[in-house]
Amino acid sequence: MPQSFTSSLLLAALLGSCTVGCERELSDQPQPLRPLVYTEANPEEDVSNDVVALMPRFTVPEDLGLAVFQGLVEHDRELFEESFVTGPELVALVRTSADRSQEMASELLATSESVWSLFLPSEPSEEPVGGLTSRLRVVEFKVGKGRDIAGKVGKPGKDDVVQHWGNELRLELRDSKKIFTLRVPKIVKTKNGWKVAQALEVDPTLRTYLESGMHLKPELLTSQHYPFPLEVGNFWKYRVEYVGGRRPIDPAKEDAEEAPAPAPDKTPTAATLSGAAVPDANPTPVDVPARVENPTITIKVTDIARRDGFLIATFAKEVQDGEITTETFRQLVTTRRIFPCTRDCIQNIDDIAYLLGYMSQQTPVFVFPLVPGASWGVAGRSGEHDRYEVKPELQSDASVPAGDFSDAIVIGGSIGEGHEERLFVPGTGVVLRKVRSGLGPRTEVMVEYRLLL
């Protein structure tokens, strides 16, 4: 069999994918990594060159698992990259060319770059006191079955185990029972110890937890720092305006108003036969307040329920349209996302596992920071079916009755009744909203607001 073909098979076995696993427990507290060089020689005697080859960095898989965790949560780039197999190590394992091995090692590191970025805060000052280790801890590194160089499951005491497939680094969210999984699909044994040989994978709930910023400082959710000032007593009042100044008529309501009243039913009933009083078949109509040409909508913050890493904001929406109607709605707010919060969301406010799953399936109404040209869909991620988008250019002049604003961010999106466009001013809120629906276009323009910071 040609050597190049054999090398390809071995490389596929080393860098392929599989999901076989068996558990191996770690202690409750992360253990220190083994030293790079260990010797009992005199301090002044330099023997590092002799010892490095005998004392690999990650001598057991658990050391490698802890290194991956430490590199990510402490943002130690050098340690993170050291956890991955290198080009020369691949050459020694599968006898491929140096250029090809280096290319594959670089591609491997590049495919895990998104995981590295996921653990990085936008600003170092946003991280909680104690860093991510104050939020997450290692529970175990679940190591998959040992395999030989060809990828076959190794027989204990007979085959030389050089790879493990289907490994999982399990992390616990402190002060809860929520377990996250960071998958390490393949690790291989090199002359320098165990190394990652396939791109890291993060489970959806851990990704949601980090992307939504639930691990960041709680101070970021206060009105002084949050882009949308949420404090009990804050309100925003809008006047609804229509194209041409005239309010369109809802065809369904117009048909109902013009339909003739049904003829009274003269069929004898038990009431008439017994001589009981019968309601007038033609009662006096009750006066219904006429609709106004320009209704107003007032949205007021009525309650803030704070939790670890998020809050639930309750709003009262008051519509004055001849008569006043009020409804209540809620939003789940994190440092990076604002989601609608349904009844089930409210009922599970203290169940972080439920909320993370809920957020993973919902489309947020805001994704902060609002970056010009960005778009998002479910969970606030960009994909093929994004629901909202931020226009590339800011609205330099946003003058409304409530004041003159500059550099408003324009957010377009799809809603139940059609399409909307919001002008959002950080630190103030939505100052203008345009809606296109089946009844025609309308604009909700801010006429008054109050912010208690």
NUBA-650085 format. One record per residue (C-alpha): residue number from 1; residue in three letters; x, y, z. Coordinates in steps of 0.25 Angstrom, whole numbers, plus 5000, padded with zeros to 4 digits. Example, Ala and Ser with C-alpha at 12.3 -4.5 7.8 and 13.67 -1.06 7.14 Angstrom:
+-----+-----+------+------+------+
|   k |   r |   xx |   yy |   zz |
+-----+-----+------+------+------+
|   1 | ala | 5049 | 4982 | 5031 |
|   2 | ser | 5055 | 4996 | 5029 |
+-----+-----+------+------+------+
//
This chain:
+-----+-----+------+------+------+
|   k |   r |   xx |   yy |   zz |
+-----+-----+------+------+------+
|   1 | met | 5000 | 5000 | 5000 |
|   2 | pro | 5006 | 5014 | 4996 |
|   3 | gln | 5011 | 5022 | 5008 |
|   4 | ser | 5004 | 5034 | 5005 |
|   5 | phe | 4990 | 5026 | 5005 |
|   6 | thr | 4994 | 5020 | 5018 |
|   7 | ser | 4997 | 5034 | 5024 |
|   8 | ser | 4984 | 5039 | 5019 |
|   9 | leu | 4976 | 5028 | 5026 |
|  10 | leu | 4984 | 5030 | 5039 |
|  11 | leu | 4982 | 5045 | 5038 |
|  12 | ala | 4967 | 5043 | 5036 |
|  13 | ala | 4967 | 5034 | 5048 |
|  14 | leu | 4974 | 5045 | 5056 |
|  15 | leu | 4966 | 5057 | 5052 |
|  16 | gly | 4952 | 5050 | 5049 |
|  17 | ser | 4940 | 5050 | 5057 |
|  18 | cys | 4933 | 5040 | 5067 |
|  19 | thr | 4925 | 5041 | 5079 |
|  20 | val | 4928 | 5029 | 5088 |
|  21 | gly | 4931 | 5033 | 5103 |
|  22 | cys | 4933 | 5028 | 5117 |
|  23 | glu | 4934 | 5036 | 5130 |
|  24 | arg | 4946 | 5039 | 5138 |
|  25 | glu | 4943 | 5048 | 5150 |
|  26 | leu | 4951 | 5060 | 5155 |
|  27 | ser | 4951 | 5066 | 5168 |
|  28 | asp | 4942 | 5078 | 5172 |
|  29 | gln | 4952 | 5088 | 5170 |
|  30 | pro | 4961 | 5090 | 5158 |
|  31 | gln | 4975 | 5084 | 5160 |
|  32 | pro | 4987 | 5092 | 5157 |
|  33 | leu | 4993 | 5088 | 5143 |
|  34 | arg | 5006 | 5080 | 5143 |
|  35 | pro | 5019 | 5089 | 5142 |
|  36 | leu | 5025 | 5090 | 5129 |
|  37 | val | 5038 | 5086 | 5135 |
|  38 | tyr | 5040 | 5079 | 5148 |
|  39 | thr | 5054 | 5075 | 5154 |
|  40 | glu | 5060 | 5074 | 5167 |
|  41 | ala | 5074 | 5079 | 5162 |
|  42 | asn | 5080 | 5091 | 5168 |
|  43 | pro | 5074 | 5104 | 5164 |
|  44 | glu | 5086 | 5109 | 5158 |
|  45 | glu | 5088 | 5097 | 5149 |
|  46 | asp | 5080 | 5099 | 5136 |
|  47 | val | 5075 | 5085 | 5132 |
|  48 | ser | 5062 | 5090 | 5125 |
|  49 | asn | 5067 | 5085 | 5111 |
|  50 | asp | 5069 | 5071 | 5117 |
|  51 | val | 5056 | 5070 | 5125 |
|  52 | val | 5046 | 5076 | 5115 |
|  53 | ala | 5046 | 5064 | 5106 |
|  54 | leu | 5044 | 5054 | 5118 |
|  55 | met | 5033 | 5063 | 5124 |
|  56 | pro | 5022 | 5066 | 5114 |
|  57 | arg | 5013 | 5078 | 5117 |
|  58 | phe | 5000 | 5070 | 5118 |
|  59 | thr | 5003 | 5056 | 5122 |
|  60 | val | 4989 | 5051 | 5124 |
|  61 | pro | 4976 | 5055 | 5117 |
|  62 | glu | 4971 | 5062 | 5130 |
|  63 | asp | 4983 | 5072 | 5129 |
|  64 | leu | 4979 | 5075 | 5115 |
|  65 | gly | 4964 | 5077 | 5119 |
|  66 | leu | 4968 | 5087 | 5130 |
|  67 | ala | 4977 | 5094 | 5121 |
|  68 | val | 4966 | 5097 | 5111 |
|  69 | phe | 4957 | 5102 | 5122 |
|  70 | gln | 4968 | 5111 | 5128 |
|  71 | gly | 4972 | 5116 | 5115 |
|  72 | leu | 4958 | 5120 | 5112 |
|  73 | val | 4953 | 5126 | 5125 |
|  74 | glu | 4966 | 5133 | 5128 |
|  75 | his | 4968 | 5138 | 5113 |
|  76 | asp | 4982 | 5132 | 5113 |
|  77 | arg | 4985 | 5131 | 5098 |
|  78 | glu | 4998 | 5124 | 5099 |
|  79 | leu | 4992 | 5113 | 5108 |
|  80 | phe | 4980 | 5112 | 5099 |
|  81 | glu | 4989 | 5110 | 5086 |
|  82 | glu | 4998 | 5101 | 5093 |
|  83 | ser | 4986 | 5091 | 5096 |
|  84 | phe | 4985 | 5088 | 5081 |
|  85 | val | 4993 | 5079 | 5072 |
|  86 | thr | 5004 | 5085 | 5064 |
|  87 | gly | 5009 | 5083 | 5050 |
|  88 | pro | 5022 | 5076 | 5055 |
|  89 | glu | 5014 | 5067 | 5064 |
|  90 | leu | 5005 | 5063 | 5053 |
|  91 | val | 5018 | 5060 | 5044 |
|  92 | ala | 5023 | 5051 | 5055 |
|  93 | leu | 5009 | 5044 | 5057 |
|  94 | val | 5005 | 5041 | 5042 |
|  95 | arg | 5017 | 5044 | 5034 |
|  96 | thr | 5011 | 5055 | 5025 |
|  97 | ser | 5019 | 5066 | 5019 |
|  98 | ala | 5023 | 5077 | 5028 |
|  99 | asp | 5015 | 5087 | 5019 |
| 100 | arg | 5002 | 5079 | 5019 |
| 101 | ser | 5003 | 5077 | 5034 |
| 102 | gln | 5005 | 5091 | 5037 |
| 103 | glu | 4993 | 5095 | 5029 |
| 104 | met | 4984 | 5085 | 5036 |
| 105 | ala | 4989 | 5090 | 5049 |
| 106 | ser | 4986 | 5104 | 5046 |
| 107 | glu | 4972 | 5101 | 5040 |
| 108 | leu | 4969 | 5093 | 5053 |
| 109 | leu | 4973 | 5105 | 5062 |
| 110 | ala | 4965 | 5115 | 5053 |
| 111 | thr | 4952 | 5106 | 5054 |
| 112 | ser | 4953 | 5108 | 5069 |
| 113 | glu | 4955 | 5123 | 5068 |
| 114 | ser | 4940 | 5125 | 5070 |
| 115 | val | 4940 | 5118 | 5083 |
| 116 | trp | 4952 | 5126 | 5088 |
| 117 | ser | 4945 | 5139 | 5084 |
| 118 | leu | 4932 | 5134 | 5091 |
| 119 | phe | 4939 | 5135 | 5105 |
| 120 | leu | 4945 | 5149 | 5103 |
| 121 | pro | 4937 | 5161 | 5108 |
| 122 | ser | 4936 | 5173 | 5099 |
| 123 | glu | 4944 | 5181 | 5110 |
| 124 | pro | 4952 | 5175 | 5121 |
| 125 | ser | 4945 | 5184 | 5131 |
| 126 | glu | 4932 | 5177 | 5128 |
| 127 | glu | 4936 | 5164 | 5134 |
| 128 | pro | 4932 | 5160 | 5148 |
| 129 | val | 4941 | 5161 | 5160 |
| 130 | gly | 4949 | 5148 | 5160 |
| 131 | gly | 4947 | 5146 | 5145 |
| 132 | leu | 4939 | 5135 | 5139 |
| 133 | thr | 4945 | 5125 | 5149 |
| 134 | ser | 4935 | 5132 | 5159 |
| 135 | arg | 4924 | 5128 | 5150 |
| 136 | leu | 4928 | 5114 | 5144 |
| 137 | arg | 4936 | 5102 | 5150 |
| 138 | val | 4940 | 5089 | 5144 |
| 139 | val | 4932 | 5077 | 5149 |
| 140 | glu | 4939 | 5066 | 5140 |
| 141 | phe | 4947 | 5064 | 5128 |
| 142 | lys | 4939 | 5052 | 5122 |
| 143 | val | 4949 | 5044 | 5114 |
| 144 | gly | 4945 | 5035 | 5102 |
| 145 | lys | 4950 | 5021 | 5099 |
| 146 | gly | 4965 | 5020 | 5096 |
| 147 | arg | 4968 | 5016 | 5082 |
| 148 | asp | 4981 | 5012 | 5074 |
| 149 | ile | 4987 | 5020 | 5063 |
| 150 | ala | 4977 | 5014 | 5053 |
| 151 | gly | 4965 | 5019 | 5061 |
| 152 | lys | 4961 | 5005 | 5066 |
| 153 | val | 4957 | 5003 | 5081 |
| 154 | gly | 4970 | 4999 | 5088 |
| 155 | lys | 4970 | 4987 | 5096 |
| 156 | pro | 4975 | 4989 | 5111 |
| 157 | gly | 4989 | 4985 | 5113 |
| 158 | lys | 4991 | 4981 | 5098 |
| 159 | asp | 4989 | 4993 | 5089 |
| 160 | asp | 4996 | 5006 | 5090 |
| 161 | val | 4986 | 5017 | 5093 |
| 162 | val | 4989 | 5030 | 5085 |
| 163 | gln | 4975 | 5036 | 5083 |
| 164 | his | 4962 | 5038 | 5090 |
| 165 | trp | 4949 | 5041 | 5083 |
| 166 | gly | 4936 | 5047 | 5088 |
| 167 | asn | 4942 | 5055 | 5100 |
| 168 | glu | 4934 | 5065 | 5108 |
| 169 | leu | 4938 | 5076 | 5118 |
| 170 | arg | 4927 | 5078 | 5127 |
| 171 | leu | 4925 | 5092 | 5134 |
| 172 | glu | 4916 | 5096 | 5145 |
| 173 | leu | 4909 | 5109 | 5147 |
| 174 | arg | 4913 | 5113 | 5161 |
| 175 | asp | 4901 | 5114 | 5171 |
| 176 | ser | 4892 | 5106 | 5162 |
| 177 | lys | 4891 | 5092 | 5157 |
| 178 | lys | 4892 | 5096 | 5142 |
| 179 | ile | 4903 | 5088 | 5135 |
| 180 | phe | 4909 | 5092 | 5122 |
| 181 | thr | 4917 | 5084 | 5112 |
| 182 | leu | 4929 | 5088 | 5104 |
| 183 | arg | 4932 | 5077 | 5094 |
| 184 | val | 4946 | 5073 | 5091 |
| 185 | pro | 4943 | 5063 | 5080 |
| 186 | lys | 4957 | 5057 | 5078 |
| 187 | ile | 4970 | 5057 | 5086 |
| 188 | val | 4983 | 5051 | 5082 |
| 189 | lys | 4996 | 5047 | 5089 |
| 190 | thr | 5009 | 5054 | 5084 |
| 191 | lys | 5023 | 5054 | 5088 |
| 192 | asn | 5019 | 5067 | 5096 |
| 193 | gly | 5007 | 5061 | 5103 |
| 194 | trp | 4992 | 5060 | 5100 |
| 195 | lys | 4987 | 5071 | 5090 |
| 196 | val | 4974 | 5075 | 5084 |
| 197 | ala | 4972 | 5069 | 5070 |
| 198 | gln | 4958 | 5074 | 5066 |
| 199 | ala | 4951 | 5087 | 5067 |
| 200 | leu | 4944 | 5090 | 5080 |
| 201 | glu | 4929 | 5091 | 5081 |
| 202 | val | 4920 | 5098 | 5091 |
| 203 | asp | 4906 | 5094 | 5095 |
| 204 | pro | 4895 | 5104 | 5091 |
| 205 | thr | 4892 | 5108 | 5105 |
| 206 | leu | 4906 | 5111 | 5109 |
| 207 | arg | 4907 | 5119 | 5096 |
| 208 | thr | 4894 | 5126 | 5100 |
| 209 | tyr | 4899 | 5129 | 5114 |
| 210 | leu | 4912 | 5135 | 5109 |
| 211 | glu | 4906 | 5143 | 5097 |
| 212 | ser | 4895 | 5149 | 5105 |
| 213 | gly | 4905 | 5154 | 5115 |
| 214 | met | 4899 | 5147 | 5127 |
| 215 | his | 4913 | 5145 | 5133 |
| 216 | leu | 4917 | 5160 | 5132 |
| 217 | lys | 4916 | 5170 | 5144 |
| 218 | pro | 4902 | 5173 | 5149 |
| 219 | glu | 4905 | 5188 | 5149 |
| 220 | leu | 4904 | 5188 | 5134 |
| 221 | leu | 4889 | 5186 | 5135 |
| 222 | thr | 4887 | 5199 | 5143 |
| 223 | ser | 4881 | 5211 | 5136 |
| 224 | gln | 4894 | 5218 | 5137 |
| 225 | his | 4901 | 5208 | 5128 |
| 226 | tyr | 4890 | 5201 | 5120 |
| 227 | pro | 4887 | 5206 | 5106 |
| 228 | phe | 4872 | 5205 | 5109 |
| 229 | pro | 4869 | 5212 | 5123 |
| 230 | leu | 4860 | 5203 | 5131 |
| 231 | glu | 4856 | 5208 | 5144 |
| 232 | val | 4842 | 5208 | 5151 |
| 233 | gly | 4835 | 5221 | 5147 |
| 234 | asn | 4842 | 5223 | 5134 |
| 235 | phe | 4832 | 5225 | 5123 |
| 236 | trp | 4831 | 5228 | 5108 |
| 237 | lys | 4819 | 5235 | 5101 |
| 238 | tyr | 4816 | 5234 | 5086 |
| 239 | arg | 4806 | 5241 | 5077 |
| 240 | val | 4801 | 5232 | 5066 |
| 241 | glu | 4801 | 5239 | 5052 |
| 242 | tyr | 4796 | 5234 | 5039 |
| 243 | val | 4799 | 5237 | 5025 |
| 244 | gly | 4791 | 5249 | 5020 |
| 245 | gly | 4787 | 5252 | 5034 |
| 246 | arg | 4774 | 5243 | 5033 |
| 247 | arg | 4773 | 5230 | 5040 |
| 248 | pro | 4770 | 5218 | 5032 |
| 249 | ile | 4757 | 5210 | 5035 |
| 250 | asp | 4758 | 5195 | 5038 |
| 251 | pro | 4750 | 5188 | 5027 |
| 252 | ala | 4745 | 5178 | 5037 |
| 253 | lys | 4740 | 5188 | 5047 |
| 254 | glu | 4734 | 5196 | 5036 |
| 255 | asp | 4726 | 5184 | 5031 |
| 256 | ala | 4722 | 5181 | 5046 |
| 257 | glu | 4717 | 5196 | 5048 |
| 258 | glu | 4709 | 5196 | 5035 |
| 259 | ala | 4702 | 5182 | 5036 |
| 260 | pro | 4687 | 5183 | 5040 |
| 261 | ala | 4683 | 5179 | 5054 |
| 262 | pro | 4677 | 5165 | 5054 |
| 263 | ala | 4662 | 5164 | 5056 |
| 264 | pro | 4657 | 5161 | 5070 |
| 265 | asp | 4654 | 5146 | 5072 |
| 266 | lys | 4639 | 5145 | 5075 |
| 267 | thr | 4640 | 5130 | 5078 |
| 268 | pro | 4633 | 5127 | 5092 |
| 269 | thr | 4643 | 5124 | 5103 |
| 270 | ala | 4642 | 5118 | 5117 |
| 271 | ala | 4643 | 5133 | 5122 |
| 272 | thr | 4631 | 5138 | 5114 |
| 273 | leu | 4623 | 5126 | 5117 |
| 274 | ser | 4625 | 5127 | 5132 |
| 275 | gly | 4622 | 5142 | 5132 |
| 276 | ala | 4636 | 5146 | 5136 |
| 277 | ala | 4641 | 5160 | 5131 |
| 278 | val | 4647 | 5160 | 5117 |
| 279 | pro | 4658 | 5169 | 5113 |
| 280 | asp | 4654 | 5180 | 5103 |
| 281 | ala | 4657 | 5174 | 5089 |
| 282 | asn | 4662 | 5188 | 5085 |
| 283 | pro | 4670 | 5193 | 5096 |
| 284 | thr | 4675 | 5208 | 5097 |
| 285 | pro | 4689 | 5208 | 5091 |
| 286 | val | 4701 | 5211 | 5100 |
| 287 | asp | 4710 | 5222 | 5096 |
| 288 | val | 4723 | 5218 | 5091 |
| 289 | pro | 4734 | 5228 | 5091 |
| 290 | ala | 4738 | 5232 | 5077 |
| 291 | arg | 4752 | 5229 | 5072 |
| 292 | val | 4761 | 5240 | 5071 |
| 293 | glu | 4770 | 5244 | 5059 |
| 294 | asn | 4783 | 5243 | 5067 |
| 295 | pro | 4783 | 5233 | 5078 |
| 296 | thr | 4794 | 5233 | 5088 |
| 297 | ile | 4802 | 5221 | 5094 |
| 298 | thr | 4809 | 5222 | 5107 |
| 299 | ile | 4819 | 5211 | 5112 |
| 300 | lys | 4823 | 5212 | 5126 |
| 301 | val | 4833 | 5203 | 5134 |
| 302 | thr | 4825 | 5198 | 5146 |
| 303 | asp | 4834 | 5187 | 5152 |
| 304 | ile | 4848 | 5182 | 5152 |
| 305 | ala | 4851 | 5168 | 5157 |
| 306 | arg | 4866 | 5166 | 5158 |
| 307 | arg | 4873 | 5153 | 5157 |
| 308 | asp | 4887 | 5148 | 5156 |
| 309 | gly | 4892 | 5152 | 5142 |
| 310 | phe | 4878 | 5157 | 5137 |
| 311 | leu | 4865 | 5165 | 5141 |
| 312 | ile | 4851 | 5164 | 5137 |
| 313 | ala | 4845 | 5178 | 5134 |
| 314 | thr | 4829 | 5179 | 5135 |
| 315 | phe | 4823 | 5190 | 5126 |
| 316 | ala | 4809 | 5196 | 5126 |
| 317 | lys | 4804 | 5200 | 5112 |
| 318 | glu | 4793 | 5211 | 5112 |
| 319 | val | 4786 | 5214 | 5099 |
| 320 | gln | 4777 | 5226 | 5099 |
| 321 | asp | 4768 | 5225 | 5087 |
| 322 | gly | 4754 | 5231 | 5091 |
| 323 | glu | 4755 | 5223 | 5104 |
| 324 | ile | 4767 | 5218 | 5111 |
| 325 | thr | 4772 | 5203 | 5110 |
| 326 | thr | 4783 | 5197 | 5118 |
| 327 | glu | 4791 | 5184 | 5116 |
| 328 | thr | 4803 | 5178 | 5123 |
| 329 | phe | 4815 | 5172 | 5116 |
| 330 | arg | 4829 | 5168 | 5121 |
| 331 | gln | 4843 | 5166 | 5116 |
| 332 | leu | 4855 | 5158 | 5120 |
| 333 | val | 4867 | 5167 | 5120 |
| 334 | thr | 4882 | 5163 | 5120 |
| 335 | thr | 4894 | 5172 | 5118 |
| 336 | arg | 4894 | 5168 | 5103 |
| 337 | arg | 4880 | 5164 | 5099 |
| 338 | ile | 4865 | 5168 | 5102 |
| 339 | phe | 4855 | 5157 | 5100 |
| 340 | pro | 4840 | 5157 | 5101 |
| 341 | cys | 4836 | 5149 | 5113 |
| 342 | thr | 4824 | 5141 | 5112 |
| 343 | arg | 4815 | 5135 | 5124 |
| 344 | asp | 4824 | 5122 | 5124 |
| 345 | cys | 4836 | 5131 | 5125 |
| 346 | ile | 4831 | 5138 | 5137 |
| 347 | gln | 4827 | 5125 | 5144 |
| 348 | asn | 4841 | 5120 | 5142 |
| 349 | ile | 4848 | 5133 | 5146 |
| 350 | asp | 4857 | 5125 | 5156 |
| 351 | asp | 4860 | 5113 | 5147 |
| 352 | ile | 4873 | 5117 | 5140 |
| 353 | ala | 4873 | 5104 | 5132 |
| 354 | tyr | 4859 | 5107 | 5126 |
| 355 | leu | 4862 | 5122 | 5123 |
| 356 | leu | 4875 | 5118 | 5115 |
| 357 | gly | 4867 | 5108 | 5107 |
| 358 | tyr | 4856 | 5119 | 5105 |
| 359 | met | 4865 | 5129 | 5101 |
| 360 | ser | 4872 | 5120 | 5091 |
| 361 | gln | 4859 | 5119 | 5084 |
| 362 | gln | 4854 | 5133 | 5084 |
| 363 | thr | 4857 | 5145 | 5076 |
| 364 | pro | 4861 | 5157 | 5084 |
| 365 | val | 4856 | 5171 | 5081 |
| 366 | phe | 4870 | 5177 | 5084 |
| 367 | val | 4884 | 5172 | 5082 |
| 368 | phe | 4894 | 5181 | 5089 |
| 369 | pro | 4903 | 5187 | 5085 |
| 370 | leu | 4896 | 5191 | 5073 |
| 371 | val | 4906 | 5190 | 5062 |
| 372 | pro | 4903 | 5197 | 5048 |
| 373 | gly | 4900 | 5187 | 5038 |
| 374 | ala | 4898 | 5175 | 5048 |
| 375 | ser | 4886 | 5166 | 5047 |
| 376 | trp | 4880 | 5155 | 5056 |
| 377 | gly | 4869 | 5145 | 5057 |
| 378 | val | 4867 | 5134 | 5068 |
| 379 | ala | 4875 | 5135 | 5080 |
| 380 | gly | 4881 | 5148 | 5075 |
| 381 | arg | 4890 | 5141 | 5065 |
| 382 | ser | 4892 | 5144 | 5050 |
| 383 | gly | 4887 | 5134 | 5040 |
| 384 | glu | 4879 | 5132 | 5028 |
| 385 | his | 4866 | 5136 | 5033 |
| 386 | asp | 4869 | 5149 | 5041 |
| 387 | arg | 4857 | 5156 | 5047 |
| 388 | tyr | 4864 | 5170 | 5050 |
| 389 | glu | 4875 | 5178 | 5044 |
| 390 | val | 4883 | 5190 | 5048 |
| 391 | lys | 4884 | 5200 | 5036 |
| 392 | pro | 4898 | 5203 | 5032 |
| 393 | glu | 4896 | 5218 | 5034 |
| 394 | leu | 4892 | 5226 | 5046 |
| 395 | gln | 4880 | 5236 | 5046 |
| 396 | ser | 4888 | 5249 | 5048 |
| 397 | asp | 4875 | 5257 | 5051 |
| 398 | ala | 4864 | 5251 | 5059 |
| 399 | ser | 4855 | 5263 | 5063 |
| 400 | val | 4842 | 5259 | 5070 |
| 401 | pro | 4833 | 5267 | 5079 |
| 402 | ala | 4840 | 5262 | 5091 |
| 403 | gly | 4853 | 5267 | 5087 |
| 404 | asp | 4864 | 5267 | 5076 |
| 405 | phe | 4873 | 5255 | 5076 |
| 406 | ser | 4885 | 5252 | 5067 |
| 407 | asp | 4892 | 5239 | 5063 |
| 408 | ala | 4880 | 5231 | 5065 |
| 409 | ile | 4881 | 5216 | 5061 |
| 410 | val | 4871 | 5211 | 5051 |
| 411 | ile | 4866 | 5197 | 5053 |
| 412 | gly | 4857 | 5190 | 5043 |
| 413 | gly | 4850 | 5177 | 5046 |
| 414 | ser | 4838 | 5168 | 5043 |
| 415 | ile | 4826 | 5168 | 5053 |
| 416 | gly | 4813 | 5161 | 5053 |
| 417 | glu | 4805 | 5172 | 5046 |
| 418 | gly | 4816 | 5175 | 5035 |
| 419 | his | 4829 | 5183 | 5036 |
| 420 | glu | 4834 | 5193 | 5046 |
| 421 | glu | 4846 | 5203 | 5047 |
| 422 | arg | 4851 | 5208 | 5060 |
| 423 | leu | 4860 | 5220 | 5063 |
| 424 | phe | 4867 | 5216 | 5075 |
| 425 | val | 4876 | 5226 | 5083 |
| 426 | pro | 4885 | 5220 | 5093 |
| 427 | gly | 4882 | 5225 | 5108 |
| 428 | thr | 4868 | 5229 | 5104 |
| 429 | gly | 4861 | 5219 | 5096 |
| 430 | val | 4852 | 5218 | 5084 |
| 431 | val | 4849 | 5232 | 5079 |
| 432 | leu | 4841 | 5229 | 5067 |
| 433 | arg | 4835 | 5216 | 5061 |
| 434 | lys | 4829 | 5214 | 5047 |
| 435 | val | 4820 | 5203 | 5043 |
| 436 | arg | 4815 | 5198 | 5030 |
| 437 | ser | 4803 | 5188 | 5031 |
| 438 | gly | 4791 | 5184 | 5023 |
| 439 | leu | 4784 | 5197 | 5028 |
| 440 | gly | 4794 | 5206 | 5023 |
| 441 | pro | 4806 | 5213 | 5028 |
| 442 | arg | 4807 | 5220 | 5042 |
| 443 | thr | 4817 | 5227 | 5051 |
| 444 | glu | 4818 | 5226 | 5066 |
| 445 | val | 4826 | 5239 | 5069 |
| 446 | met | 4831 | 5242 | 5084 |
| 447 | val | 4824 | 5254 | 5090 |
| 448 | glu | 4828 | 5253 | 5104 |
| 449 | tyr | 4837 | 5244 | 5113 |
| 450 | arg | 4843 | 5243 | 5127 |
| 451 | leu | 4856 | 5236 | 5131 |
| 452 | leu | 4859 | 5233 | 5146 |
| 453 | leu | 4874 | 5230 | 5146 |
+-----+-----+------+------+------+
//
